[in-house]
Amino acid sequence: MTQIRQENSFDIVIAGAGIVGASCAAEFVRNGFEVAIVEPSEIGGGATAAGMGHLAVMDDSPAQFALTSYSQSLWRDLVPELPQDVEYLPCGSLWVAADEMEMDEVRRKYGYYTQRNLPVEMLDEKSLAEAEPNLRSGLAGGLVLKNDSVVYPPCAARYFVSEAQKSGTVLFLGRRIVKAKQGSATLDDGTTLFASNIVLATGTAIGKLVPGLDVHPRKGQLLITDRYPGFVNHQLIELGYLKSAHSVQSDSVAFNVQPRKTGQLLIGSSRQYGNEDPVIDDTVMSKMLRRAIGYMPALRSVSAIRGWTGFRAATPDKLPLIGECPDLPGVYLATGHEGLGISTSLATAKLLCDLFLNRDSAIPRDPYSPSRTFAHA
């Protein structure tokens, strides 16, 4: 007998159609769930549109490594299906060491990744110059993570949503969830959507739905150039980036230049706290560019097209919140990914789907549980 569903009734309602929400929708429908997505602005907007789009494995903590490496393997499996406009570029990441002290970190990272069977290559000063001729001379060396890659995030999010829609997912575009509770979500026009599970993938806007949650915006600025094919061969990141990424309070800039499949260069990066003004901060942008030119003097000759800002949803321990709200049964979080939302989106979707299906996951889920830092008022 065919089950008759109540109008506006689904298995899962997702708030947010950024890369995390879109990935969740695609994964849920592949597993037989009936899904609705509610997005107030545009698919792949917000932090997804503002991000660099790197698919990187990081090792700040065992839990971060587990999530990023798992998700990267999922992205690699998906590559044959991705359309051209997703601009998948398997360029690898090159962590640049400025001096011998940073080479010690290169050696540590090399050991860490090789012990976990990820392909990496250690470069000395000469091989670094050969790999990236536009870097300044005198740098000590570096480490190449060969499986790291780049995508264009807005188009990836649009692809995942379109795939979900092919299986019946309903998209409420231009609408916002204003209240989520067990069994239902209320939209800003008064419509009620009914679902067993509500997934909040709203990035920095999560505080409007779950007040008191310890997730805060970190402002970042990026700049993109005209087309210079071959100018940069890898995604380049200074090892000093790790120091700024570890800070949870002070503003910082770091050298980070990414090649795009279009031949353009995406130049970053910056972190600011307590600044929720979307306007470009000229002082921070200038510091960021001076930092980049310090590592790559030839950048002085490139033409910039535009700059922009974005806000990353950050948690105190730099791990996302993936799982059920302790005092909101039936409401699940998928937020707090900070600068790794693109990288970890597919793993986030898998972990939530496993939770809904009461099945084991490929990696432990507990490190990302909202209960670890939950501070709901």
Helices and strands as residue ranges (DSSP letters): E 9-15, H 19-30, E 35-39, H 46-50, E 54-55, H 62-78, G 79-81, G 84-86, E 93-97, H 100-115, E 120-124, H 125-131, E 141-145, E 149-150, H 153-166, E 170-173, E 177-181, E 184-187, E 192-200, G 203-205, H 206-209, E 216-227, E 235-238, H 241-246, E 252-259, E 264-273, H 282-295, G 297-301, E 304-314, E 321-325, E 328-335, G 338-340, H 341-356, G 366-368, G 370-372
